[in-house]
Each structure stands twice: as C-alpha cells, then as structure tokens.
Amino acid sequence: MPGKKLGKKHFELALKWMPSAITYGSGAGLALLYFTDWKLILQYVPYYRGKFQN
C-alpha cells in the first residue's frame, strides 16, 4: 500500500532479517570479486596475491 507508513513492526522485521542480508550481501560481494578477478582489491588477499606479482 503506497500511502501506508512504516511502523514499529516493520522496523522489528528489518532487524530480524539484517544478519541474513549481511551474510548474503557479503557472499555476493566476494563472488563478484572472484568472478570478475578485480585486481584492485584481490591484490591484498593472501591467496590471490601471488597471481598478480610479476
């Protein structure tokens, strides 16, 4: 409903979903780095660091 304001119930629901949202968001961010092979960030990750050294 477009005219309905967010209340206490909505805030409580958002707080309950926050850990899941952070977990999935972090996983998606790491997957993005992995699949795009973003050197700017991955050069500081120990496992990938050797890949970018010449």
PyMOL Python script that loads the backbone (N, CA, C, O; Angstrom):
from pymol import cmd

cmd.read_pdbstr("""\
ATOM      1  N   MET A   1       0.841  -1.171   0.000  1.00  0.00           N
ATOM      2  CA  MET A   1       0.000   0.000   0.000  1.00  0.00           C
ATOM      3  C   MET A   1       0.890   1.240   0.000  1.00  0.00           C
ATOM      4  O   MET A   1       1.649   1.456   0.945  1.00  0.00           O
ATOM      5  N   PRO A   2       0.808   2.025  -1.011  1.00  0.00           N
ATOM      6  CA  PRO A   2       1.712   3.161  -1.158  1.00  0.00           C
ATOM      7  C   PRO A   2       1.591   4.215  -0.068  1.00  0.00           C
ATOM      8  O   PRO A   2       2.598   4.827   0.288  1.00  0.00           O
ATOM      9  N   GLY A   3       0.402   4.453   0.476  1.00  0.00           N
ATOM     10  CA  GLY A   3       0.210   5.513   1.454  1.00  0.00           C
ATOM     11  C   GLY A   3       0.508   5.088   2.885  1.00  0.00           C
ATOM     12  O   GLY A   3       0.516   5.926   3.787  1.00  0.00           O
ATOM     13  N   LYS A   4       0.750   3.812   3.104  1.00  0.00           N
ATOM     14  CA  LYS A   4       0.953   3.308   4.456  1.00  0.00           C
ATOM     15  C   LYS A   4       2.376   3.627   4.937  1.00  0.00           C
ATOM     16  O   LYS A   4       3.347   3.434   4.207  1.00  0.00           O
ATOM     17  N   LYS A   5       2.478   4.112   6.167  1.00  0.00           N
ATOM     18  CA  LYS A   5       3.779   4.437   6.728  1.00  0.00           C
ATOM     19  C   LYS A   5       4.392   3.206   7.391  1.00  0.00           C
ATOM     20  O   LYS A   5       3.689   2.289   7.814  1.00  0.00           O
ATOM     21  N   LEU A   6       5.713   3.215   7.467  1.00  0.00           N
ATOM     22  CA  LEU A   6       6.413   2.132   8.135  1.00  0.00           C
ATOM     23  C   LEU A   6       6.337   2.334   9.639  1.00  0.00           C
ATOM     24  O   LEU A   6       6.544   3.434  10.152  1.00  0.00           O
ATOM     25  N   GLY A   7       6.037   1.253  10.324  1.00  0.00           N
ATOM     26  CA  GLY A   7       5.887   1.355  11.761  1.00  0.00           C
ATOM     27  C   GLY A   7       6.883   0.497  12.514  1.00  0.00           C
ATOM     28  O   GLY A   7       7.875   0.026  11.957  1.00  0.00           O
ATOM     29  N   LYS A   8       6.600   0.305  13.787  1.00  0.00           N
ATOM     30  CA  LYS A   8       7.469  -0.455  14.677  1.00  0.00           C
ATOM     31  C   LYS A   8       7.602  -1.907  14.205  1.00  0.00           C
ATOM     32  O   LYS A   8       8.683  -2.491  14.271  1.00  0.00           O
ATOM     33  N   LYS A   9       6.511  -2.472  13.736  1.00  0.00           N
ATOM     34  CA  LYS A   9       6.522  -3.855  13.266  1.00  0.00           C
ATOM     35  C   LYS A   9       7.491  -4.031  12.095  1.00  0.00           C
ATOM     36  O   LYS A   9       8.236  -5.010  12.048  1.00  0.00           O
ATOM     37  N   HIS A  10       7.484  -3.103  11.166  1.00  0.00           N
ATOM     38  CA  HIS A  10       8.369  -3.177  10.011  1.00  0.00           C
ATOM     39  C   HIS A  10       9.831  -3.044  10.426  1.00  0.00           C
ATOM     40  O   HIS A  10      10.706  -3.718   9.882  1.00  0.00           O
ATOM     41  N   PHE A  11      10.083  -2.166  11.394  1.00  0.00           N
ATOM     42  CA  PHE A  11      11.439  -1.979  11.896  1.00  0.00           C
ATOM     43  C   PHE A  11      11.945  -3.260  12.561  1.00  0.00           C
ATOM     44  O   PHE A  11      13.095  -3.652  12.361  1.00  0.00           O
ATOM     45  N   GLU A  12      11.089  -3.911  13.350  1.00  0.00           N
ATOM     46  CA  GLU A  12      11.469  -5.164  14.018  1.00  0.00           C
ATOM     47  C   GLU A  12      11.742  -6.269  13.000  1.00  0.00           C
ATOM     48  O   GLU A  12      12.686  -7.042  13.164  1.00  0.00           O
ATOM     49  N   LEU A  13      10.938  -6.348  11.968  1.00  0.00           N
ATOM     50  CA  LEU A  13      11.161  -7.335  10.916  1.00  0.00           C
ATOM     51  C   LEU A  13      12.470  -7.082  10.181  1.00  0.00           C
ATOM     52  O   LEU A  13      13.200  -8.018   9.857  1.00  0.00           O
ATOM     53  N   ALA A  14      12.759  -5.824   9.924  1.00  0.00           N
ATOM     54  CA  ALA A  14      14.016  -5.484   9.252  1.00  0.00           C
ATOM     55  C   ALA A  14      15.210  -5.877  10.107  1.00  0.00           C
ATOM     56  O   ALA A  14      16.210  -6.362   9.578  1.00  0.00           O
ATOM     57  N   LEU A  15      15.128  -5.678  11.414  1.00  0.00           N
ATOM     58  CA  LEU A  15      16.216  -6.062  12.310  1.00  0.00           C
ATOM     59  C   LEU A  15      16.418  -7.579  12.334  1.00  0.00           C
ATOM     60  O   LEU A  15      17.549  -8.054  12.434  1.00  0.00           O
ATOM     61  N   LYS A  16      15.336  -8.326  12.244  1.00  0.00           N
ATOM     62  CA  LYS A  16      15.439  -9.791  12.233  1.00  0.00           C
ATOM     63  C   LYS A  16      16.117 -10.294  10.960  1.00  0.00           C
ATOM     64  O   LYS A  16      16.825 -11.301  10.988  1.00  0.00           O
ATOM     65  N   TRP A  17      15.903  -9.601   9.854  1.00  0.00           N
ATOM     66  CA  TRP A  17      16.466 -10.016   8.574  1.00  0.00           C
ATOM     67  C   TRP A  17      17.875  -9.485   8.350  1.00  0.00           C
ATOM     68  O   TRP A  17      18.542  -9.914   7.408  1.00  0.00           O
ATOM     69  N   MET A  18      18.347  -8.566   9.184  1.00  0.00           N
ATOM     70  CA  MET A  18      19.638  -7.929   8.977  1.00  0.00           C
ATOM     71  C   MET A  18      20.803  -8.910   8.923  1.00  0.00           C
ATOM     72  O   MET A  18      21.624  -8.786   8.014  1.00  0.00           O
ATOM     73  N   PRO A  19      20.937  -9.889   9.842  1.00  0.00           N
ATOM     74  CA  PRO A  19      22.069 -10.830   9.742  1.00  0.00           C
ATOM     75  C   PRO A  19      22.073 -11.620   8.426  1.00  0.00           C
ATOM     76  O   PRO A  19      23.131 -11.844   7.838  1.00  0.00           O
ATOM     77  N   SER A  20      20.903 -12.033   7.975  1.00  0.00           N
ATOM     78  CA  SER A  20      20.821 -12.758   6.711  1.00  0.00           C
ATOM     79  C   SER A  20      21.199 -11.863   5.538  1.00  0.00           C
ATOM     80  O   SER A  20      21.904 -12.290   4.624  1.00  0.00           O
ATOM     81  N   ALA A  21      20.731 -10.632   5.571  1.00  0.00           N
ATOM     82  CA  ALA A  21      21.039  -9.696   4.491  1.00  0.00           C
ATOM     83  C   ALA A  21      22.538  -9.411   4.438  1.00  0.00           C
ATOM     84  O   ALA A  21      23.116  -9.330   3.354  1.00  0.00           O
ATOM     85  N   ILE A  22      23.166  -9.259   5.596  1.00  0.00           N
ATOM     86  CA  ILE A  22      24.606  -9.010   5.636  1.00  0.00           C
ATOM     87  C   ILE A  22      25.370 -10.220   5.125  1.00  0.00           C
ATOM     88  O   ILE A  22      26.333 -10.074   4.372  1.00  0.00           O
ATOM     89  N   THR A  23      24.951 -11.410   5.527  1.00  0.00           N
ATOM     90  CA  THR A  23      25.619 -12.639   5.091  1.00  0.00           C
ATOM     91  C   THR A  23      25.516 -12.825   3.581  1.00  0.00           C
ATOM     92  O   THR A  23      26.522 -13.063   2.912  1.00  0.00           O
ATOM     93  N   TYR A  24      24.315 -12.717   3.051  1.00  0.00           N
ATOM     94  CA  TYR A  24      24.135 -12.895   1.611  1.00  0.00           C
ATOM     95  C   TYR A  24      24.806 -11.768   0.817  1.00  0.00           C
ATOM     96  O   TYR A  24      25.349 -12.004  -0.262  1.00  0.00           O
ATOM     97  N   GLY A  25      24.767 -10.562   1.348  1.00  0.00           N
ATOM     98  CA  GLY A  25      25.423  -9.443   0.678  1.00  0.00           C
ATOM     99  C   GLY A  25      26.933  -9.614   0.637  1.00  0.00           C
ATOM    100  O   GLY A  25      27.568  -9.324  -0.376  1.00  0.00           O
ATOM    101  N   SER A  26      27.507 -10.086   1.738  1.00  0.00           N
ATOM    102  CA  SER A  26      28.953 -10.330   1.769  1.00  0.00           C
ATOM    103  C   SER A  26      29.337 -11.443   0.802  1.00  0.00           C
ATOM    104  O   SER A  26      30.334 -11.342   0.087  1.00  0.00           O
ATOM    105  N   GLY A  27      28.543 -12.496   0.788  1.00  0.00           N
ATOM    106  CA  GLY A  27      28.805 -13.596  -0.140  1.00  0.00           C
ATOM    107  C   GLY A  27      28.713 -13.150  -1.587  1.00  0.00           C
ATOM    108  O   GLY A  27      29.526 -13.546  -2.422  1.00  0.00           O
ATOM    109  N   ALA A  28      27.729 -12.332  -1.877  1.00  0.00           N
ATOM    110  CA  ALA A  28      27.584 -11.825  -3.244  1.00  0.00           C
ATOM    111  C   ALA A  28      28.757 -10.924  -3.619  1.00  0.00           C
ATOM    112  O   ALA A  28      29.235 -10.964  -4.752  1.00  0.00           O
ATOM    113  N   GLY A  29      29.218 -10.119  -2.678  1.00  0.00           N
ATOM    114  CA  GLY A  29      30.365  -9.255  -2.943  1.00  0.00           C
ATOM    115  C   GLY A  29      31.634 -10.052  -3.201  1.00  0.00           C
ATOM    116  O   GLY A  29      32.398  -9.737  -4.113  1.00  0.00           O
ATOM    117  N   LEU A  30      31.857 -11.087  -2.394  1.00  0.00           N
ATOM    118  CA  LEU A  30      33.029 -11.940  -2.600  1.00  0.00           C
ATOM    119  C   LEU A  30      32.934 -12.703  -3.922  1.00  0.00           C
ATOM    120  O   LEU A  30      33.935 -12.865  -4.620  1.00  0.00           O
ATOM    121  N   ALA A  31      31.740 -13.167  -4.262  1.00  0.00           N
ATOM    122  CA  ALA A  31      31.557 -13.851  -5.543  1.00  0.00           C
ATOM    123  C   ALA A  31      31.830 -12.897  -6.704  1.00  0.00           C
ATOM    124  O   ALA A  31      32.426 -13.296  -7.705  1.00  0.00           O
ATOM    125  N   LEU A  32      31.404 -11.655  -6.581  1.00  0.00           N
ATOM    126  CA  LEU A  32      31.669 -10.657  -7.617  1.00  0.00           C
ATOM    127  C   LEU A  32      33.171 -10.455  -7.788  1.00  0.00           C
ATOM    128  O   LEU A  32      33.667 -10.409  -8.913  1.00  0.00           O
ATOM    129  N   LEU A  33      33.899 -10.335  -6.673  1.00  0.00           N
ATOM    130  CA  LEU A  33      35.353 -10.186  -6.754  1.00  0.00           C
ATOM    131  C   LEU A  33      36.003 -11.408  -7.393  1.00  0.00           C
ATOM    132  O   LEU A  33      36.920 -11.277  -8.204  1.00  0.00           O
ATOM    133  N   TYR A  34      35.529 -12.587  -7.027  1.00  0.00           N
ATOM    134  CA  TYR A  34      36.109 -13.821  -7.541  1.00  0.00           C
ATOM    135  C   TYR A  34      35.889 -13.950  -9.054  1.00  0.00           C
ATOM    136  O   TYR A  34      36.824 -14.248  -9.798  1.00  0.00           O
ATOM    137  N   PHE A  35      34.674 -13.728  -9.494  1.00  0.00           N
ATOM    138  CA  PHE A  35      34.359 -13.941 -10.902  1.00  0.00           C
ATOM    139  C   PHE A  35      34.847 -12.817 -11.811  1.00  0.00           C
ATOM    140  O   PHE A  35      35.084 -13.043 -12.998  1.00  0.00           O
ATOM    141  N   THR A  36      35.001 -11.604 -11.269  1.00  0.00           N
ATOM    142  CA  THR A  36      35.492 -10.507 -12.101  1.00  0.00           C
ATOM    143  C   THR A  36      37.006 -10.377 -12.029  1.00  0.00           C
ATOM    144  O   THR A  36      37.612  -9.674 -12.838  1.00  0.00           O
ATOM    145  N   ASP A  37      37.627 -11.063 -11.049  1.00  0.00           N
ATOM    146  CA  ASP A  37      39.082 -11.047 -10.885  1.00  0.00           C
ATOM    147  C   ASP A  37      39.575  -9.609 -10.761  1.00  0.00           C
ATOM    148  O   ASP A  37      40.476  -9.194 -11.490  1.00  0.00           O
ATOM    149  N   TRP A  38      38.989  -8.856  -9.846  1.00  0.00           N
ATOM    150  CA  TRP A  38      39.250  -7.435  -9.666  1.00  0.00           C
ATOM    151  C   TRP A  38      40.576  -7.230  -8.948  1.00  0.00           C
ATOM    152  O   TRP A  38      40.660  -7.372  -7.728  1.00  0.00           O
ATOM    153  N   LYS A  39      41.592  -6.902  -9.698  1.00  0.00           N
ATOM    154  CA  LYS A  39      42.959  -6.793  -9.191  1.00  0.00           C
ATOM    155  C   LYS A  39      43.096  -5.734  -8.099  1.00  0.00           C
ATOM    156  O   LYS A  39      43.868  -5.923  -7.159  1.00  0.00           O
ATOM    157  N   LEU A  40      42.373  -4.639  -8.204  1.00  0.00           N
ATOM    158  CA  LEU A  40      42.468  -3.552  -7.242  1.00  0.00           C
ATOM    159  C   LEU A  40      42.245  -4.044  -5.809  1.00  0.00           C
ATOM    160  O   LEU A  40      42.910  -3.577  -4.885  1.00  0.00           O
ATOM    161  N   ILE A  41      41.337  -4.958  -5.624  1.00  0.00           N
ATOM    162  CA  ILE A  41      41.033  -5.481  -4.289  1.00  0.00           C
ATOM    163  C   ILE A  41      41.763  -6.789  -4.027  1.00  0.00           C
ATOM    164  O   ILE A  41      42.330  -6.975  -2.951  1.00  0.00           O
ATOM    165  N   LEU A  42      41.756  -7.695  -4.992  1.00  0.00           N
ATOM    166  CA  LEU A  42      42.299  -9.039  -4.776  1.00  0.00           C
ATOM    167  C   LEU A  42      43.814  -9.070  -4.603  1.00  0.00           C
ATOM    168  O   LEU A  42      44.345 -10.083  -4.148  1.00  0.00           O
ATOM    169  N   GLN A  43      44.526  -8.009  -4.943  1.00  0.00           N
ATOM    170  CA  GLN A  43      45.967  -7.999  -4.744  1.00  0.00           C
ATOM    171  C   GLN A  43      46.328  -8.000  -3.258  1.00  0.00           C
ATOM    172  O   GLN A  43      47.463  -8.309  -2.898  1.00  0.00           O
ATOM    173  N   TYR A  44      45.370  -7.659  -2.396  1.00  0.00           N
ATOM    174  CA  TYR A  44      45.604  -7.646  -0.950  1.00  0.00           C
ATOM    175  C   TYR A  44      45.138  -8.929  -0.262  1.00  0.00           C
ATOM    176  O   TYR A  44      45.358  -9.089   0.938  1.00  0.00           O
ATOM    177  N   VAL A  45      44.506  -9.835  -0.983  1.00  0.00           N
ATOM    178  CA  VAL A  45      44.068 -11.113  -0.418  1.00  0.00           C
ATOM    179  C   VAL A  45      45.239 -12.085  -0.528  1.00  0.00           C
ATOM    180  O   VAL A  45      45.759 -12.295  -1.623  1.00  0.00           O
ATOM    181  N   PRO A  46      45.666 -12.685   0.593  1.00  0.00           N
ATOM    182  CA  PRO A  46      46.874 -13.516   0.574  1.00  0.00           C
ATOM    183  C   PRO A  46      46.866 -14.635  -0.473  1.00  0.00           C
ATOM    184  O   PRO A  46      47.891 -14.869  -1.113  1.00  0.00           O
ATOM    185  N   TYR A  47      45.763 -15.319  -0.663  1.00  0.00           N
ATOM    186  CA  TYR A  47      45.720 -16.447  -1.598  1.00  0.00           C
ATOM    187  C   TYR A  47      45.943 -15.988  -3.041  1.00  0.00           C
ATOM    188  O   TYR A  47      46.603 -16.676  -3.819  1.00  0.00           O
ATOM    189  N   TYR A  48      45.390 -14.822  -3.397  1.00  0.00           N
ATOM    190  CA  TYR A  48      45.476 -14.324  -4.763  1.00  0.00           C
ATOM    191  C   TYR A  48      46.685 -13.435  -5.014  1.00  0.00           C
ATOM    192  O   TYR A  48      47.007 -13.145  -6.167  1.00  0.00           O
ATOM    193  N   ARG A  49      47.357 -12.998  -3.956  1.00  0.00           N
ATOM    194  CA  ARG A  49      48.446 -12.027  -4.099  1.00  0.00           C
ATOM    195  C   ARG A  49      49.512 -12.503  -5.082  1.00  0.00           C
ATOM    196  O   ARG A  49      49.984 -11.709  -5.896  1.00  0.00           O
ATOM    197  N   GLY A  50      49.902 -13.762  -5.031  1.00  0.00           N
ATOM    198  CA  GLY A  50      50.928 -14.285  -5.912  1.00  0.00           C
ATOM    199  C   GLY A  50      50.528 -14.286  -7.377  1.00  0.00           C
ATOM    200  O   GLY A  50      51.388 -14.263  -8.258  1.00  0.00           O
ATOM    201  N   LYS A  51      49.242 -14.312  -7.640  1.00  0.00           N
ATOM    202  CA  LYS A  51      48.748 -14.323  -9.018  1.00  0.00           C
ATOM    203  C   LYS A  51      49.062 -13.026  -9.748  1.00  0.00           C
ATOM    204  O   LYS A  51      49.248 -13.024 -10.965  1.00  0.00           O
ATOM    205  N   PHE A  52      49.121 -11.912  -9.001  1.00  0.00           N
ATOM    206  CA  PHE A  52      49.304 -10.617  -9.625  1.00  0.00           C
ATOM    207  C   PHE A  52      50.746 -10.127  -9.582  1.00  0.00           C
ATOM    208  O   PHE A  52      51.041  -9.071 -10.143  1.00  0.00           O
ATOM    209  N   GLN A  53      51.647 -10.850  -8.942  1.00  0.00           N
ATOM    210  CA  GLN A  53      53.041 -10.437  -8.915  1.00  0.00           C
ATOM    211  C   GLN A  53      53.745 -10.897 -10.185  1.00  0.00           C
ATOM    212  O   GLN A  53      53.495 -11.999 -10.673  1.00  0.00           O
ATOM    213  N   ASN A  54      54.619 -10.060 -10.715  1.00  0.00           N
ATOM    214  CA  ASN A  54      55.335 -10.405 -11.944  1.00  0.00           C
ATOM    215  C   ASN A  54      56.723 -10.881 -11.632  1.00  0.00           C
ATOM    216  O   ASN A  54      57.480 -11.218 -12.542  1.00  0.00           O
TER     217      ASN A  54
END
""", "prot")
cmd.dss("prot")
cmd.show_as("cartoon", "prot")
cmd.util.cbc("prot")
cmd.orient("prot")
